[in-house]
Amino acid sequence: MRLFPIFGERTVKIKGGNGKEYDIDKISADEADIVMQIAQNVKEQIADAKDDGDKITDAMVAGKKKLMEIAKPKLPQEIQGDLFRLGYFELSDFCLYLIYGTELNENKSQPKNSEKKTASPSPTSS
């Protein structure tokens, strides 16, 4: 039998700057589709804007507002007001965390860089 711990998870943990931990409901499958569509739309708008900074900013601000509508209800009332402090990319990352429950590049089965053991050079004989 193979274990898939992510199946059945309905919440994720976040830790605020105050050190307090919160259990947050994950984003539903329908909401996840909306998050992905928002990201795709912003990506396309940025590509179409080329080097027009105002159009790029407008696309990111509009995308952020839409992502906030999805993420905000998941947060406890006491920290909902802090959500605006995240930029578009940080909020996108936060929404992905609320979808998948892990960092996208995180692999719990492998040690982190600081934990990896490196082979010591063998002593040379003279």
N, C-alpha and C positions, 0 to 999 in steps of 0.2 A: 504494500500500500504506500502511496506517495502522499506526503503532507503538503497542503497549500494553505498556509496560515492566513493569507490575505482574503480567502473566501470566508465570508461570515463577518469580517470586520465591518463595523458600521460607524466607528468613530476613529479619530486620530488625536494624538496629543500634541499640544503646542505649549510652549513656555514663554510667558511674557517677560518683558524687561524687568518687572518687579519680582521675578523668580517664581511667580505663581503658575501652576500648570492647569491647563484646561482640557477637558475632553470635548472635541468638536465633532458634530455629525459630518460624515462624508457627503460629498456632492452626489446626487442621484445620477443614474445613467442618462436621463433626459437632460439634466443640467450640464452634464459632462459634454454632451453633444453641442449644447449652446456655447460652452466655454471654448471648445475646439473651433466652432464656427466664428466666434468673435476673434480668436487668434488668427485664423485664416484671413478674415476680412481686414484686420489691421495690417497683416503682412502684405496683402495685395495693395492696400492704400499707400503704404510706405513705399513699395516698389514703384507704384504709379507716380508718386510725388517726386521721385528722383532726388534732387538736392534742395527741394523747397521745404525749408525748415518749418514754416508755418503749417503746411499741409501735413507734415510728419507729426508735428505736435498735436494738431487737431485730431488726427487718426488715433494717436495714443491716448489722448484725453477721453475721446468718445469710447474707446475700447475699455479704458479703466472704469468709466461710469457703469458700463454694462456688466463688467466683472464684479464690481462692488455690489450691484443688485443681487447677484447670485451668492456672493460670499458673506455679505453682512448678516443676513438672517441666521447663518450658521453660528455666529459668534455670540458669546454671552453679552448681555446689555452693557456691562461695565467696560468692555473693550471695543464695542462696535464703532465708537467715535474715533478710535485710533486708526481705523482702516485707511482713511484718507492719506495717512503718512506714507503709504507704500506707493511707489511709482508704478507705471504700467507693467514693467518687466517683473518687479518684485511681486505684484499682485497676481500676475500670470503664474509665477512660480508657486505662490501660495495656493491658488486654485488647483494647480496640478497636484500639490500635496493633499488637498482635500479630496481629489479624485482617487489617487493611487495609494496614498498613505505612506509613501516612502519617497526619499529623494530619488530622482530619476537615475542618477549616476551611482547611487548607493548600492552596494552589494554586501549584505551582511555576512556572507560566507567567506569574504576575503578580508584580510586585515587592512586597516588604513595605512597610508604611507608611513606615518610615524610608528606604526606597529610592525612593519615589515622587517624581517631579519635580513641583514646583508652578510654575505660570506666575508670572513676576514681573510686578508691576503695571507698566503702561507709563508712562513718564515723561509728566507733563503739561506742556504749554507754558504759560507765563504771559505 
